[in-house]
């Protein structure tokens, strides 16, 4: 087909005019669409209910992963007021989430807890409040619980030790303990009073446990207060070799009790099916601060997972 220069220019002009018309119509069409108007949901902090077989109800649920009618809205630090682009009867599902191993960069749904589900009648621009509740799942397994309330302990001196100081069970009303938990009369205290700068003390569970492997989440829960660094880890026993495996290093808490969820998966995930573990806690003198006498309070210890 023969095309002269005039025809080519005319075709280009018509093409540009068509594109411009399409863009204009698209813009006008978008301008006529109404912006969605959200409802708002204020989510308070979670409450946790436990029974005697699950230990104390201490928790640090910091975040909520929210779904509305099965559609993910996002994850939010609690308390939070969030927009929900739905109205009328809306099913709200909230997954209690934590800072795993105390890291603000590792916020995740805590699988041993159940999700909170409720149906709310939402209205555009109105703020509705919700108080989410949770509990442990019925199939959550607690291999080990220790709250010191019977004034006994299932921890014994083990591992790296060169001091005579030991774990002691003490009343929580003693000066300096300042424990905030209801119905807690005793806790554990680990201290090193020796002036030597080369003192170490470790305790481990008396019993060994065969926890899930193959990358499963296995948690140590604990409440603690410390003026020094201390360590949490596991001893593994495959029947021929016992290995010491640090998992978590805790920092001083500035005289405040803290709750933490320590995932043992980095050390348990690749173990053989018959390998057992013992959880240990270690306190060590700080060579850079030799005058400091390490003092660690612990309570409400749990080894928990969902099979």
N, C-alpha and C positions, 0 to 999 in steps of 0.2 A: 504494500500500500504506500502510495506516495504522500508525504506530508511536507508542506513548505514551512518556512520559519514562522509565518503568521499563524498557521493552524497550531503549531506547537505552543506558541505563546498563549493562544486562546485557550487551549486545553489546560495549560498550567494555571491560568487565571480561574477557570471554572473549578479546578480541583481545590485550589486554595479557598475559594468562596464556599465550596461544599464543606470543607473541614471547619471553617469559621462558623458556618451556620450550625453544624453539629455541636460544636463546643458551646455556642450560645444557647441552643436548646437544652443541652445537658445542664448548663449553669442555671437556667431559668427553672428547669424541672427540680433541681436540688434545692433551689431557693424556696420552692413551694412545700417541700417536705418539712414536717414538724420535728423539732428536736425532742428526743425522748425525755420524759420527766420522771426522775427516779423517786422511789420511796427510800426512806432511810431507816437503818437498823443500828441501834446502839447495843454493842455486845459488852457486857460486864465481864469481870474475871471469873474463871471457872471455879466451882467448888467440887471437891472430891469426897466421896463416901467410901469407906472401907468396912470390912467385917473383921472379927478377931483373927481369922486365918490369913489375913492380908497385911497385917501390921498397921501402923499409924497412917493417918490420912494427910500427912505432910506432902506438899506438892509445889512445883514451880512451873505451872502451865503459863507460858509467856505469850503464846500466839494462838490464833484460830485460823484454820483453813476452812473457808466458807463456801458452801454450795447453795444455790437457789433453784429449786425444781430440777436438781440434778446437774445444773450448769455451774462450773466453777467461777466464783466471784474473785477469789484471791486469798492470800494469807496476810493477816493483819496482827500487829502487836496490840495486846489487850491492856486496858479497855480501848475500844475503837468505835467510831461512828462511821458507817460505810453506806454508799448508795447501792440500792437494789433496783435494777431496771425490770420490775415486775410489780403487779398490784393484784389485789384480791387475795384469795387463799393461796399462799406460797409455802411450799415445804422447804424449811431451812435446815441444812445439815452442817454441823460444826465439828471439825476434828480437833481435839486438844493437841497442841503442838508444844515442843520444848526446845531448849537450847541443848542439843546433845553434847555431852561431855563439857558443858559449860561454855560452848563456843557460840557467839552471836552469828557466826558464819555457817552454822550447821543447825538450822532450825528445821525440825521435822515432826511429823505426826508420831506420837508415842503409841506404838501398837498395843501395848498392854491395856490402854484405856479405851473405853467405848466412845463412839461418837454421840454427840447430842443431836437429837432430831425433834423438830416441832413444826407445826403448821400455824402460820400467822396470817391474819387478815391485814395486808399492807395497803396503804393509801398513799397516793402520790404526794410528795413534799412533807408528809407526816413522819415524825421520828418515833419508832417503836423500840422499846427496850426489851432486852432478853437477858436472863441470868442462866447461862449454860451450866449444866451439871454433868458429872461423869463418875465412873466407877471402873474398877478393873473388870476385864472380860471374864466370863465364867470359866474359860479355858486357860486363863493366865496361870502359869505354874510358878510357885514360890519354892525354890529348892532350899532357901536359907532365909531366916528372919532373925534379927537380934535387936531387941529394944532395951535390954538390960533391966527390965522391970522385975525380974525374979532375982535380981542382984547377982546373977551368974553371967557367964560369958561362954560363947562357943568359939572364942578366939584364943590361941595359945602362942607363946613365944616361938618364933620359927624363922629361919632364913638368916639374914645378915644381922648378927647381934654381937655387941661387945660391951654391953652395959647391963647393970643389974636392975635398972628401972624397967617397969613393965606397965602393961595396960591395967588400969584400976577402974572399978565400978564405983561411982560416987553419986551422992544425992544431988539433984539439980538445984536445990535451994542453997548450995554453998556459994559464998562470995565469988564473983567472977564468972560463974557459969552462965547466968542470965538467959536461960533457955526459954523460948517463947511458946513451946508446945503445951497444949492442954493435956492433963492427965498423964504427964511424963514426970516421974519421980526420980528416975535414975538415968545416967548416961555413962559413956565410957570416956576415960581420959588417958591419953598417952603423953608422957613427958620424959624429958632427959634433963636431969639436974646436975649431972657430972660437969666439972669445969673443963674436962678434956675436950679438945676440938675434934677428936676422931671417934666420937661416940655414934653408934647406929643402933636402931631398935626396930624390929619388924615383928608383926603378929600375923597369923594366918588362920583360916577356918580349920577347926579340928577335923571336920569331915571333908571328903572329896566328892565332887559332883560330876556327873556325866551330862553335860549340857548339849543342846543342839549344835551341830557343826554346819558345814556347807554354806557358809555365809549368813547364817541366821543371826538376828539381833538378840543378844543376851546382855542384860543390864544389871549393874550394881547401882542401887539407889542408896543414897545416904544423906543425912543432915550432918553438917560439921561446922566447927569454928576453929580457926588456927592462927597462931602468930608466926608460923614458919611454913616453908614448903614441906609437903609430904607427898608420898607416892602411893598409888593404888595399882595393883597388878595381879597376876595369877602365877601359881606354880603348876606346871603341866606334868603329868606322869603317864607315859605310854606303856608302862610295865617294865621298862628297862632303863629309861633316862628320865630324871626329874630336871626340868628347866625352869628358870626364873624369867618371867616376862613382864616388864613394866608396861602399863597401859596409859596411866594418867598421872600428871604432876599437878597437885593443887597448890595454889598460892595463898599467902596470908589473906584473911577475910576482914581485917580491921575491926575485930571484936564483934562481928556480925555473924549469926548463924545463917548458913546457906544450904539450899537443897541442890543436889546434882544427880544427873542420870549418866552413868559411865557405860558406854557400849564396849563390851569385851570382844566384839566381832573381829577387830583387826588381829587378835591373837588366837581366837577360838575357831574362826571360820575354816581354816585349813587343817585342823587337827583330825587325826583318825577317829573313827567312830567309837573306839574303845578307850581313847585317852580321857583321863579325868583331870579336873582342875581343883585347886584350892585358892581362894581369894586371899590376898595379903595386903597389909597396910604398913607402910614404912615411914619412920621419922628419923631424921639425920641432922647432926650438927652442921651449921653453916660455917665453912672455913673462912668466909669473908666477913662474918659477924660472930666471932668466937664467944662473945659475952652473952649472946642470946641463948636463953634456955627454951628449946622448942616445947610447945604445949599445944596439943590437939585434942579437941572434944569431938566425939562422934556419937551418933544415935540413929535409930530407925534404919538399920542396915537391912538390905534386901537383895537377894539374887533372883531375878524374875525374868520371864520370857513367855512368849506365846508359841507353843509347839507347832 
